[in-house]
Amino acid sequence: MTPKDLILLAEQAGLMTGWADAHGAPHDVAPTVLMSLLEAVGLPCRSNAEYLDSKARLNAQQTPAGLPPLLTAQIGQPIRLPFQSQSSGATAGSRLHGHGYEIALENGGTLQGCFPTDTALPLYISPIHISGYHRLLVGGESSILAVAPTRCYGVSDARAGNTNPAKPANDPAYLWGLAVQLYSLRRHGDGGLGDFTALKMLACDAAQQGAAALAISPVHAMFSADPGRYSPYGPSSRLFLNAFHIDPAAAASHYPDGPAIETDFSYRGQELPDLENPSAVLTAASGAQPEGGPLIDWSAAGTARLALLRAAYSRFLQGGPSGPSSAFETFCRDGGTGLQDHARYEALQEWLAFQIGGDNKNFCDWRLWPADYRNPRSSAVTEFAQQYSQQIGFHLFLQWHAALGLAGAQLAARDAGMPIGLIADLAIGAERGGSQSWSEQSEMLNGLSIGAPPDLLNVVGQNWGLGAYSPWGLQASGFRSFIAMLRACFVHAGGARIDHVLGLARLWLIPEGASARDGAYLRYPLEDMLRLIALESWRHRAIVIGENLGTVPPGFNARLADINLLGIDVLWFQRDGMRFVTPKAWSATSIATTTTHDLPTVAGWWTGTDIGWRARLDLLGGNAEADETILRAQERRELWQTATENGCATGSMPPSTLEGAPIEAALRLVGSAPAPLALIPLEDMLGLAEQPNLPGTVEPVMEVVREVANEVVNERLVAASHPNWRRRLPVDVAHLLQGPAVQTYLNALKRARAAVTHDAALNPPSAAFSGDGNKESS
């Protein structure tokens, strides 16, 4: 195998052998990295024999022997089958030439057609003018045709109540909303952790203030056996919900009074807590960070919540066949095998934790389980499910109440007048040892982690430790898991924010044990996934936002705009060099915001709090703190000048103190953008200096050595002390939007949005500035 052979094999497999950094400088992927990546995707090539075998298998894989399980198409456009003509040397599709085909439409209708007899001609299906999942039948084979609208459901559609994707959205909307880290919400008696009841309260209050939407942090399923694993962007599964956000009092209120009974699901034999006063139980168990404290003790709060929910489940088991239990049975039936798999995973985690004991966390990674339990279809797992059916039922019960809580918050938001309501957040990946990876092993890549190459904000790159979909696995399964994930995200929301949406086109993948620099981009079937997103967006009447910050592939932002998948414009990145650009030049096809959970708040940026944190944790990439502070002083002057020039501020620049932070000016700037939706984090509405997350840091951990597939992997994590995903808002949710400062900020935002609406009626926006935060590069 020559170096050229290696490059050609990698490129054929979808790996990009070169990349450009945020400065535009080209980089080649080292041959050793390419070989490691190819080996991880099942194409070893460390010898000539391995290379020839991998090349042959890849050729066979890319030459379809029959119809794929699913084809995507755009409404009103011809659909080409993925077969080459006979003259090009591939004959797999020639047997279909001259055959008639039938399409069973989702609405019950049928369409018919016939393929040409000339085997030199490609195979096309006539355009379909009805969106949906239809079934193609031809030559004894069948395939699903996912026919998508030309665009995603939009903000204007939500405001107008439009249900027809063919109707153009000519009337632009300039709405506003808030963004909240759900866990940060504070409510009396919550035990120190935000819940769905608090979310419902906030949604109603925000709607009364005129908000159109409330964006929330991810609520994906975590690890119930280890509540100390709490990053919302590192879930166990993106197909199900985080049970730690259930309000135990709300769950218990469904069931009649009576003592809790002991059941076989209590491996440790704990005494079930008193359900008569859940708030008292939670408050008493709030741990090192009491309920009124500034930080969350996830382990203490999560453990207490699950104990109360076990007591509620115990009462539930005493009920009859009518009432709530019938709804529960319907929920379980609708959830199918996927829901059962997740509940089995959760129960196995707990059982193994009981068996192993101590501080050993191997029970949270299925790759480290006893071999008999690593396959969800094994006889050992089946026997476990039969023996511990009530424990599995408990985790089904948790998912049911999580769904009830989230759905209740969305219903309350819409009933209170929000045209959009909740905007869910879809994480870029899931933990490699979690529930989703365990149950869908054929659709996931093994031995690789998602990350990002070095960029302006992270000079050493990032390794997020998350598992990624296999592009081949997705196609082979008809995108089953991807569609299920979209539906799980949309079903209880009016919109979705897709984290790191660039991953629809390519993902930076890192071999296990390698540094973040030693990775490469792997291409994904972008058009297929965009069409599926558009289709599911309309089926759920949900807008779609893509977090497109970072190094963006050429033409990517334009493609998002074409399909009405909104990007994100962040105040800090809307610059031309050092100068902040006028908000009128911001994009009309992105949402506008002051900041994100990974970036400094307005007050934090103004005071340099973020610089202080990065200096303490050695994250300045070799720059001196003094130099960063001097640069920030210049940036403050530039921001204030842009604010005054655009009528968003007056007078001299305020001091670089917390009290001097120009939050109102920042809100006016963002609110003046022609974006269809302006989203403001609550941290900025409250004038807080600390951000929810500081990328590149983790909570202090010990060095862990894991044995995966007989290979010892040293996973030493960087110890740091930034309290990621633990900060609580300082105000009770009942009073969150009532303070005089918050009211001032809300009114400033409302006036800015009203002015955009008025100006747009006279001069429709056409600008599409792309700031440094979403710089296009190859």
Sequence and secondary structure as in RCSB ss.txt:
>XXXX:A:sequence
MTPKDLILLAEQAGLMTGWADAHGAPHDVAPTVLMSLLEAVGLPCRSNAEYLDSKARLNAQQTPAGLPPLLTAQI
GQPIRLPFQSQSSGATAGSRLHGHGYEIALENGGTLQGCFPTDTALPLYISPIHISGYHRLLVGGESSILAVAPT
RCYGVSDARAGNTNPAKPANDPAYLWGLAVQLYSLRRHGDGGLGDFTALKMLACDAAQQGAAALAISPVHAMFSA
DPGRYSPYGPSSRLFLNAFHIDPAAAASHYPDGPAIETDFSYRGQELPDLENPSAVLTAASGAQPEGGPLIDWSA
AGTARLALLRAAYSRFLQGGPSGPSSAFETFCRDGGTGLQDHARYEALQEWLAFQIGGDNKNFCDWRLWPADYRN
PRSSAVTEFAQQYSQQIGFHLFLQWHAALGLAGAQLAARDAGMPIGLIADLAIGAERGGSQSWSEQSEMLNGLSI
GAPPDLLNVVGQNWGLGAYSPWGLQASGFRSFIAMLRACFVHAGGARIDHVLGLARLWLIPEGASARDGAYLRYP
LEDMLRLIALESWRHRAIVIGENLGTVPPGFNARLADINLLGIDVLWFQRDGMRFVTPKAWSATSIATTTTHDLP
TVAGWWTGTDIGWRARLDLLGGNAEADETILRAQERRELWQTATENGCATGSMPPSTLEGAPIEAALRLVGSAPA
PLALIPLEDMLGLAEQPNLPGTVEPVMEVVREVANEVVNERLVAASHPNWRRRLPVDVAHLLQGPAVQTYLNALK
RARAAVTHDAALNPPSAAFSGDGNKESS
>XXXX:A:secstr
  HHHHHHHHHHTTEESEEE TT  EEE  HHHHHHHHHHTT   SSHHHHHHHHHHHHHHTS SS  SEEEEET
TS EE S   GGGT  TTGGGTT EEEEE TTS EEEEE  S TTS  EE    S EEEEEEETTEEEEEEEE S
S   HHHHHHT   TTS   S   EEEEEE GGG   TTS SS  HHHHHHHHHHHHHTT SEEEE   EE  TT
 TT   TTS SEEEEE GGG  HHHHHTTS S      TT TT      SS HHHHHHHT TTS TTSSB  HHH
HHHHHHHHHHHHHHHHHTS SSTHHHHHHHHHHHHHHHHHHHHHHHHHHHHHHHHH TT  GGG GGGS GGGSS
TTSHHHHHHHHHTHHHHHHHHHHHHHHHHHHHHHHHHHHHTT SSEEEEEE S EETTSHHHHHTGGGB SSEEE
EE   SS TT EEEEEE B HHHHHHTTTHHHHHHHHHHHTT SEEEETTGGGGTEEEEEETTS TTS EEEE  
HHHHHHHHHHHHHHHT EEEE   EEE TTHHHHHHHTT BEEEEGGG EETTEE  GGGS SSEEEES  TTS 
 HHHHHHTHHHHHHHHTT STT  HHHHHHHHHHHHHHHHHHHHHTTS  SS   SSTTT  HHHHHHHHHTS  
SEEEEEHHHHTT    S  TT       EEEEETTEEEEE        TT B  SS GGGTTTSHHHHHHHHHHH
HHHHHHHHHHHHS        TTEEE  
